[in-house]
Amino acid sequence: MSEKKVYCGSGKKQKDNWIKATINVEKFKDHIQEFNGHKFIKLNININDEPDQYGKDVSISIDTWKPEKKQEPETLGDSDDLPF
């Protein structure tokens, strides 16, 4: 099941290797992830084929994809039994 795309900013391609963008940090609060004591936000940055009505040709959205949780195998019998 895919979540609704969360747009958090936009920008403009200045040169082939330079994009200038503005990001709304208020959109991040529900999507901060932590790993090894550091906080991260995964973003999708897309260069659009054509500029939008404001001349922006870069769109930025939060990557909300999460892997499916693996289900633990059901145990058979007592918890003291060996699995073989």
DSSP file (Angstrom, degrees, kcal/mol; ACC not computed):
  #  RESIDUE AA STRUCTURE BP1 BP2  ACC     N-H-->O    O-->H-N    N-H-->O    O-->H-N    TCO  KAPPA ALPHA  PHI   PSI    X-CA   Y-CA   Z-CA
    1    1 A M              0   0    0      0, 0.0     2,-0.4     0, 0.0     0, 0.0   0.000 360.0 360.0 360.0 128.8    0.0    0.0    0.0
    2    2 A S        -     0   0    0     63,-0.1     2,-0.1     1,-0.0     3,-0.1  -0.737 360.0-133.3 -97.2 142.2    1.5    3.3   -1.0
    3    3 A E        -     0   0    0     -2,-0.4     2,-0.1     1,-0.1    61,-0.1  -0.463  36.5 -85.5 -85.4 162.0    1.2    6.5    1.1
    4    4 A K        -     0   0    0     -2,-0.1     2,-0.2     1,-0.1    -1,-0.1  -0.427  53.5-101.7 -65.1 139.7    0.2    9.8   -0.2
    5    5 A K        -     0   0    0     -2,-0.1     2,-0.8     1,-0.1    -1,-0.1  -0.438  30.6-147.2 -67.0 133.5    3.2   11.8   -1.5
    6    6 A V  E     -A   62   0A   0     56,-0.6    56,-2.5    -2,-0.2     2,-0.3  -0.872   9.9-157.1-107.4 100.9    4.4   14.4    0.9
    7    7 A Y  E     +A   61   0A   0     -2,-0.8    54,-0.3    54,-0.2     3,-0.1  -0.607  20.3 168.1 -77.6 135.0    5.8   17.4   -1.0
    8    8 A C  E     -     0   0A   0     52,-2.3    16,-3.7    -2,-0.3     2,-0.3   0.364  56.4 -15.2-129.6   1.7    8.2   19.4    1.1
    9    9 A G  E     -AB  60  23A   0     51,-1.2    51,-2.1    14,-0.3    -1,-0.3  -0.986  47.8-145.3 176.5 176.9    9.9   21.8   -1.3
   10   10 A S  E     +AB  59  22A   0     12,-1.5    12,-2.7    -2,-0.3     2,-0.3  -0.949  17.3 170.9-154.7 170.8   10.7   22.8   -4.8
   11   11 A G  E     -AB  58  21A   0     47,-2.1    47,-1.7    -2,-0.3    46,-0.9  -0.910  27.8-102.0-165.2-168.5   13.6   24.4   -6.7
   12   12 A K  E     - B   0  20A   0      8,-2.8     8,-2.4    -2,-0.3     2,-0.6  -0.999  28.1-120.4-139.2 134.2   15.1   25.3   -9.9
   13   13 A K  E     + B   0  19A   0     -2,-0.4     6,-0.2     6,-0.2     3,-0.1  -0.633  29.0 179.5 -73.8 119.1   17.9   23.7  -11.9
   14   14 A Q  E     -     0   0A   0      4,-2.4     2,-0.3    -2,-0.6     5,-0.2   0.880  66.7 -14.7 -88.0 -45.0   20.6   26.4  -12.2
   15   15 A K  E >  S- B   0  18A   0      3,-1.8     3,-1.4     0, 0.0    -1,-0.3  -0.849  84.7 -82.6-145.6 177.9   23.2   24.4  -14.2
   16   16 A D  T 3  S+     0   0    0      1,-0.3     3,-0.0    -2,-0.3    -3,-0.0   0.825 131.3  30.2 -58.1 -31.5   23.7   20.7  -15.0
   17   17 A N  T 3  S+     0   0    0      1,-0.1     2,-0.4    -4,-0.0    -1,-0.3   0.082 111.8  73.7-117.4  23.8   25.4   20.1  -11.6
   18   18 A W  E <   +B   15   0A   0     -3,-1.4    -4,-2.4     2,-0.0    -3,-1.8  -0.953  48.3 176.9-144.9 121.4   23.6   22.8   -9.5
   19   19 A I  E     -B   13   0A   0     -2,-0.4     2,-0.5    -6,-0.2    -6,-0.2  -0.985  14.4-155.9-122.0 131.4   20.1   22.8   -8.1
   20   20 A K  E     +B   12   0A   0     -8,-2.4    -8,-2.8    -2,-0.4     2,-0.3  -0.930  26.0 170.9-106.3 128.4   18.8   25.6   -5.9
   21   21 A A  E     -B   11   0A   0     -2,-0.5     2,-0.4   -10,-0.3   -10,-0.3  -0.935  30.6-144.4-140.3 158.3   15.9   24.5   -3.6
   22   22 A T  E     -B   10   0A   0    -12,-2.7   -12,-1.5    -2,-0.3     2,-0.4  -0.984  20.5-161.9-121.2 134.7   13.7   25.6   -0.7
   23   23 A I  E     -B    9   0A   0     -2,-0.4     2,-0.9   -14,-0.2   -14,-0.3  -0.958  17.2-139.1-124.3 135.9   12.5   23.1    1.8
   24   24 A N    >   -     0   0    0    -16,-3.7     3,-1.4    -2,-0.4     4,-0.3  -0.815  15.5-167.8 -91.1 102.8    9.6   23.4    4.3
   25   25 A V  G >> S+     0   0    0     -2,-0.9     3,-1.4     1,-0.3     4,-0.5   0.705  78.8  73.8 -69.3 -19.8   11.0   21.8    7.5
   26   26 A E  G >4 S+     0   0    0      1,-0.3     3,-0.6     2,-0.2    -1,-0.3   0.807  89.7  61.0 -61.0 -28.4    7.6   21.6    9.2
   27   27 A K  G <4 S+     0   0    0     -3,-1.4     3,-0.4     1,-0.2    -1,-0.3   0.685  96.0  63.4 -70.6 -18.0    6.8   18.7    6.8
   28   28 A F  G X4 S+     0   0    0     -3,-1.4     3,-3.2    -4,-0.3     4,-0.4   0.759  72.9  90.2 -78.8 -27.0    9.6   16.7    8.3
   29   29 A K  T << S+     0   0    0     -3,-0.6     3,-0.4    -4,-0.5    -1,-0.2   0.732  92.4  41.5 -52.3 -32.7    8.4   16.2   11.9
   30   30 A D  T 3  S+     0   0    0     -3,-0.4    -1,-0.3    -4,-0.2    -2,-0.1   0.404 115.2  52.0 -92.7   3.4    6.5   13.0   11.3
   31   31 A H  S <  S+     0   0    0     -3,-3.2    11,-0.4     2,-0.1     2,-0.3   0.219  70.3 128.0-126.7  14.4    9.1   11.4    9.0
   32   32 A I        -     0   0    0     -4,-0.4     2,-0.3    -3,-0.4     9,-0.2  -0.590  39.1-164.0 -76.2 131.3   12.4   11.7   10.9
   33   33 A Q  E     -D   40   0B   0      7,-3.0     7,-3.1    -2,-0.3     2,-0.4  -0.838   6.6-143.8-113.1 153.0   14.2    8.4   11.2
   34   34 A E  E     +D   39   0B   0     -2,-0.3     2,-0.3     5,-0.2     5,-0.2  -0.952  20.4 170.0-121.2 138.9   17.0    7.5   13.6
   35   35 A F  E >  S-D   38   0B   0      3,-2.6     3,-1.9    -2,-0.4    -2,-0.0  -0.944  72.5 -14.3-148.5 123.1   20.0    5.3   12.9
   36   36 A N  T 3  S-     0   0    0     -2,-0.3     3,-0.1     1,-0.3    -1,-0.0   0.863 128.3 -52.6  51.7  41.6   23.0    4.9   15.2
   37   37 A G  T 3  S+     0   0    0      1,-0.2     2,-0.3     0, 0.0    -1,-0.3   0.506 116.8 109.9  78.1   4.5   22.1    7.9   17.2
   38   38 A H  E <   -D   35   0B   0     -3,-1.9    -3,-2.6     2,-0.0     2,-0.4  -0.864  63.1-130.8-113.0 148.4   21.7   10.2   14.1
   39   39 A K  E     +D   34   0B   0     -2,-0.3     2,-0.3    -5,-0.2    -5,-0.2  -0.821  29.7 177.2-102.2 137.6   18.5   11.6   12.7
   40   40 A F  E     -D   33   0B   0     -7,-3.1    -7,-3.0    -2,-0.4     2,-0.4  -0.920  22.5-158.2-135.5 156.7   17.8   11.4    9.0
   41   41 A I        -     0   0    0     -2,-0.3     2,-0.5    -9,-0.2    -9,-0.1  -0.984  19.3-141.1-133.7 127.4   15.1   12.2    6.5
   42   42 A K        -     0   0    0     -2,-0.4    21,-3.0   -11,-0.4     2,-0.3  -0.765  25.0-169.2 -89.2 129.4   15.0   10.4    3.1
   43   43 A L  E     -C   62   0A   0     -2,-0.5     2,-0.5    19,-0.3    19,-0.2  -0.863  21.8-145.0-119.6 151.4   14.1   12.6    0.2
   44   44 A N  E     -C   61   0A   0     17,-3.3    17,-2.4    -2,-0.3     2,-0.5  -0.979  19.1-168.9-108.7 123.3   13.1   12.1   -3.4
   45   45 A I  E     -C   60   0A   0     -2,-0.5     2,-0.4    15,-0.2    15,-0.2  -0.963   7.3-174.4-117.4 118.7   14.5   14.9   -5.6
   46   46 A N  E     -C   59   0A   0     13,-2.8    13,-2.5    -2,-0.5     2,-0.7  -0.926  21.7-145.8-118.7 135.4   13.1   15.0   -9.1
   47   47 A I  E     -C   58   0A   0     -2,-0.4    11,-0.2    11,-0.2     2,-0.1  -0.894  29.1-141.2 -95.6 116.5   14.0   17.2  -12.1
   48   48 A N        -     0   0    0      9,-2.9     4,-0.0    -2,-0.7     9,-0.0  -0.406  12.4-126.9 -79.7 153.3   10.9   17.8  -14.0
   49   49 A D  S    S+     0   0    0      1,-0.1    -1,-0.1    -2,-0.1     8,-0.1   0.845  95.6  21.9 -65.6 -34.7   10.7   17.8  -17.8
   50   50 A E  S    S-     0   0    0      6,-0.1    -1,-0.1     7,-0.0    -2,-0.1  -0.971  89.4-104.4-134.8 148.4    9.0   21.2  -17.8
   51   51 A P        -     0   0    0      0, 0.0     6,-0.2     0, 0.0   -39,-0.1  -0.341  36.7-121.8 -66.9 152.7    8.8   24.0  -15.2
   52   52 A D    >   -     0   0    0      4,-2.6     3,-2.0     6,-0.1     5,-0.0  -0.081  45.8 -75.1 -81.0-169.8    5.6   24.4  -13.2
   53   53 A Q  T 3  S+     0   0    0      1,-0.3    -1,-0.1     2,-0.1     0, 0.0   0.668 135.0  49.9 -64.9 -15.9    3.4   27.6  -13.1
   54   54 A Y  T 3  S-     0   0    0      2,-0.2    -1,-0.3     0, 0.0     3,-0.1   0.317 121.2-104.3-103.3   6.8    6.0   29.2  -10.8
   55   55 A G  S <  S+     0   0    0     -3,-2.0     2,-0.4     1,-0.3    -2,-0.1   0.545  74.5 142.1  83.6   7.8    9.0   28.4  -13.0
   56   56 A K        +     0   0    0      1,-0.1    -4,-2.6   -44,-0.1    -1,-0.3  -0.703  25.0 175.6 -85.6 128.5   10.2   25.6  -10.7
   57   57 A D        +     0   0    0    -46,-0.9    -9,-2.9    -2,-0.4     2,-0.4   0.213  61.0  72.7-116.2  13.4   11.6   22.5  -12.5
   58   58 A V  E     -AC  11  47A   0    -47,-1.7   -47,-2.1   -11,-0.2     2,-0.4  -0.997  59.5-168.7-127.2 131.3   12.6   20.6   -9.4
   59   59 A S  E     -AC  10  46A   0    -13,-2.5   -13,-2.8    -2,-0.4     2,-0.4  -0.957   3.6-161.2-120.4 142.9   10.2   18.9   -6.9
   60   60 A I  E     +AC   9  45A   0    -51,-2.1   -52,-2.3    -2,-0.4   -51,-1.2  -0.982  14.2 169.8-125.4 128.9   11.2   17.5   -3.6
   61   61 A S  E     -AC   7  44A   0    -17,-2.4   -17,-3.3    -2,-0.4     2,-0.4  -0.935  37.6-102.3-134.8 159.5    9.1   14.9   -1.6
   62   62 A I  E     -AC   6  43A   0    -56,-2.5     2,-1.0    -2,-0.3   -56,-0.6  -0.665  31.8-125.5 -82.6 132.5    9.7   12.8    1.5
   63   63 A D        +     0   0    0    -21,-3.0   -21,-0.3    -2,-0.4    -1,-0.1  -0.693  34.7 173.4 -77.8 104.9   10.5    9.2    0.8
   64   64 A T        +     0   0    0     -2,-1.0    -1,-0.2   -61,-0.1     2,-0.1   0.345  30.1 128.2 -97.1   5.1    7.8    7.5    2.9
   65   65 A W        -     0   0    0    -62,-0.0   -63,-0.1   -63,-0.0    -2,-0.0  -0.399  33.2-179.3 -66.9 135.8    8.5    3.9    1.8
   66   66 A K        -     0   0    0     -2,-0.1     3,-0.1     3,-0.0    -2,-0.0  -0.998  29.5-111.9-133.5 138.2    9.0    1.4    4.6
   67   67 A P        -     0   0    0      0, 0.0     2,-0.1     0, 0.0     3,-0.0  -0.328  41.2 -98.5 -66.3 151.4    9.8   -2.3    4.1
   68   68 A E        -     0   0    0      1,-0.1     2,-0.3    -2,-0.0     0, 0.0  -0.451  41.1-110.3 -68.3 141.8    7.2   -4.7    5.2
   69   69 A K        -     0   0    0     -2,-0.1     2,-0.3    -3,-0.1    -1,-0.1  -0.547  30.7-121.6 -74.3 136.5    7.7   -6.2    8.6
   70   70 A K        -     0   0    0     -2,-0.3     2,-0.3     1,-0.1    -1,-0.1  -0.595  23.6-126.5 -78.1 137.1    8.7   -9.8    8.6
   71   71 A Q        -     0   0    0     -2,-0.3    -1,-0.1     1,-0.1     3,-0.1  -0.658  22.0-119.4 -83.7 138.4    6.3  -12.1   10.5
   72   72 A E        -     0   0    0     -2,-0.3     3,-0.1     1,-0.1    -1,-0.1  -0.545  35.0-105.8 -72.9 138.2    7.9  -14.3   13.1
   73   73 A P        -     0   0    0      0, 0.0     2,-0.2     0, 0.0    -1,-0.1  -0.375  38.7-106.7 -64.3 144.2    7.4  -18.0   12.4
   74   74 A E        -     0   0    0      1,-0.1     2,-0.3    -3,-0.1    -3,-0.0  -0.480  32.4-127.1 -71.3 140.5    4.8  -19.6   14.7
   75   75 A T        -     0   0    0     -2,-0.2     2,-0.5     2,-0.1     4,-0.1  -0.677  15.9-142.3 -89.2 143.8    6.3  -21.8   17.3
   76   76 A L        -     0   0    0     -2,-0.3     5,-0.1     2,-0.1     2,-0.0  -0.887  60.6 -17.4-104.6 132.6    5.0  -25.3   17.7
   77   77 A G  S    S-     0   0    0     -2,-0.5    -2,-0.1     3,-0.1     2,-0.0  -0.330 111.8  -6.0  77.3-157.1    4.7  -26.9   21.1
   78   78 A D    >   -     0   0    0      1,-0.1     3,-1.3    -2,-0.0    -2,-0.1  -0.314  62.6-121.1 -72.9 155.7    6.4  -25.6   24.2
   79   79 A S  T 3  S+     0   0    0      1,-0.2    -1,-0.1    -4,-0.1    -2,-0.0   0.649 111.1  64.8 -70.4 -14.5    8.9  -22.8   24.1
   80   80 A D  T 3  S+     0   0    0      2,-0.1    -1,-0.2     0, 0.0     2,-0.1   0.585  80.6 105.2 -83.3 -10.2   11.5  -25.2   25.7
   81   81 A D  S <  S-     0   0    0     -3,-1.3    -5,-0.1    -5,-0.1    -4,-0.0  -0.415  75.4-119.3 -72.0 144.8   11.4  -27.4   22.6
   82   82 A L        -     0   0    0     -2,-0.1    -1,-0.1     1,-0.1    -2,-0.1  -0.539  22.1-119.8 -77.4 150.4   14.3  -27.3   20.2
   83   83 A P              0   0    0      0, 0.0    -1,-0.1     0, 0.0    -2,-0.0   0.445 360.0 360.0 -75.0   3.9   13.5  -26.2   16.6
   84   84 A F              0   0    0      0, 0.0    -3,-0.0     0, 0.0    -2,-0.0   0.367 360.0 360.0-132.3 360.0   14.7  -29.5   15.2
